[in-house]
Structure formats: structure tokens, C-alpha cells
């Protein structure tokens, strides 16, 4: 089983969107038994909150479920448990490395768009501040496609 954790600052916009979108793609690919997906925050401002209204509205418009997704803060155990810890921007990566209980886990930390060959952006802007949930969705959709392809190939080899 491959375990994927999406992370952003507050876990109400980008990482919750990535969790829901990736979960939807994994289910449609018939890989739910092979890939575990969750999301978390690096901060604790929104703990227990449902996805942001803008994220919820966008996911609703795409027919993507976000049932059961609530903001949590990444734990020491998750650094050990998850195979991929995927941040949305460089700030998330810096925070994740600070929060990591052991530098050995830093090799698990990646940017969502690091697998998006040819994409000029490397970061997913935070729609909490930009208000542009459509751009966030476009980038999350593209990034999760690339990660699904990468993990699918690893599962075939494994």
C-alpha cells in the first residue's frame, strides 16, 4: 500500500482539494485498495474545520466528494507512516522539514507540481488569499494526474 499525504498551511483549501481530487481519481482507476490518501496542515488555525467554502463549491461543481475531510495538523507519526508527503508550495516544504521529527523523513517531502514536467509553475497559490479556486483546481488536477501516473508505475513494478 502506498500512502500519500497532501499538506498546506491550514488544510482547508489546497490540500483538502488535492485529497478529494486524488481520492476521486484513485477510485476511478480502481486503486483504492492500493493507495491510501489523506491531508494535513502545517499550522493549527483551522483544526476540525471542513474545507473552505470556495473549495467545497468547486468540488461540488465537479461532482467530487469531500465527505469526511476535516482539517488536521500533521503528526510525527504521519512523517513515518506516509510514503509521500506532498506540499503545495515552498513555504509548506520549509515548514514540513522544520516539523519533521527526523531528517531521514525529508526524502518523502515533495512539491505537488514537482512531477509536472513542462509546467512553468512550481507552486500552487493559496486561494484563501488569491480567491482563485479555479486556478488552484487546474494545478491540483494536473499535479494529481502526474502523481497518480508515478504511483501507478511504482505499483506495477512492486
FENQUIRA-V103705 format. One record per pair of residues at least 24 apart in sequence whose C-alpha atoms are under 10 Angstrom apart, sorted by the first residue. I is the first residue (numbers start at 1). J is the second residue. Records with the same first field share a line. If there is no record, write none. Layout:
I->J, J
//
This chain:
1->31, 32, 33, 34, 35, 36, 82, 83, 155
2->33, 34, 35, 36, 37, 81, 82, 83, 84, 151, 152, 154, 155
3->34, 35, 36, 37, 38, 78, 81, 82, 83, 84, 85, 151
4->35, 36, 37, 38, 39, 78, 81, 82, 83, 84, 85, 86, 108, 147, 151
5->36, 37, 38, 39, 40, 74, 78, 79, 81, 82, 83, 84, 85, 86, 87, 108, 109
6->37, 38, 39, 40, 41, 74, 84, 85, 86, 87, 88, 109, 110, 111, 112
7->38, 39, 40, 41, 42, 72, 73, 74, 85, 86, 87, 88, 89, 92, 93, 96, 109, 110, 111, 112
8->39, 40, 41, 42, 43, 73, 74, 86, 87, 88, 89, 91, 92, 93, 95, 96, 124, 126
9->40, 41, 42, 43, 44, 45, 46, 73, 87, 88, 89, 91, 92, 95, 96, 126
10->40, 41, 42, 43, 44, 45, 46, 47, 49, 51, 52, 71, 72, 73, 126, 128
11->39, 40, 41, 42, 43, 44, 45, 46, 47, 48, 49, 50, 51, 52, 69, 70, 71, 72, 73, 74
12->39, 40, 41, 46, 47, 48, 49, 50, 51, 52, 53, 54, 55, 56, 69, 70, 71, 72, 128
13->50, 51, 52, 53, 54, 55, 56, 71, 126, 127, 128, 133, 136, 137
14->39, 41, 51, 52, 55, 87, 88, 124, 125, 126, 127, 128, 133, 136, 137, 139, 140
15->39, 40, 41, 51, 55, 71, 86, 87, 88, 112, 126, 140
16->40, 41, 50, 51, 52, 55, 56, 66, 69, 70, 71
17->51, 52, 55, 56, 58, 59, 64, 65, 66, 69, 133, 136, 137, 140, 141
18->86, 88, 112, 136, 137, 139, 140, 141, 143, 144
19->65, 66, 69, 140, 144
20->59, 64, 65, 66, 67, 68, 69
21->59, 62, 63, 64, 65, 66, 137, 140, 141, 144, 145
22->64, 140, 141, 143, 144, 145, 147, 148
23->64, 65, 66, 144
24->63, 64, 65, 66
25->64, 141, 144, 145, 148
26->144, 145, 148, 152
29->148, 152
31->148, 152, 155
34->151, 152, 155
35->148, 151, 152, 155
36->82, 83
37->82, 84
38->69, 70, 72, 82, 85
39->69, 70, 71, 72, 73, 74, 85, 86, 87
40->69, 70, 71, 72, 73, 74, 75, 78, 85, 86, 87
41->71, 72, 73, 74, 75, 87, 92, 95, 96
42->72, 73, 74, 75, 87, 91, 92, 93, 94, 95, 96, 98, 99
43->71, 72, 73, 74, 92, 95
44->71, 72, 73, 74
45->71, 72, 73
46->70, 71, 72, 73
47->71, 72, 73
48->72, 73
52->127, 128
53->128
54->127, 128, 131, 132, 133, 134
55->127, 128, 132, 133, 134, 136, 137
56->133
57->133
58->133, 134, 136, 137
59->133, 137
74->99, 100
75->99, 100, 101
76->100, 101, 102
77->101
79->104, 105, 106, 108, 109
80->104, 105, 108
81->105
82->108, 109
83->107, 108, 109
84->108, 109, 110, 111, 147, 151
85->109, 110, 111, 112
86->110, 111, 112, 113, 114, 147
87->111, 112, 113, 114, 123, 124
88->112, 113, 114, 122, 123, 124, 125, 126, 136, 139, 140, 143
89->113, 122, 123, 124, 125, 126
90->122, 123, 124
91->123
92->123
111->143
112->139, 140, 142, 143, 144, 146, 147
113->139, 140, 142, 143, 144, 146, 147
114->143, 146, 147
115->142, 143, 144, 145, 146, 147, 148, 149, 150
116->142, 143, 144, 145, 146, 147
117->143, 146
119->143
//
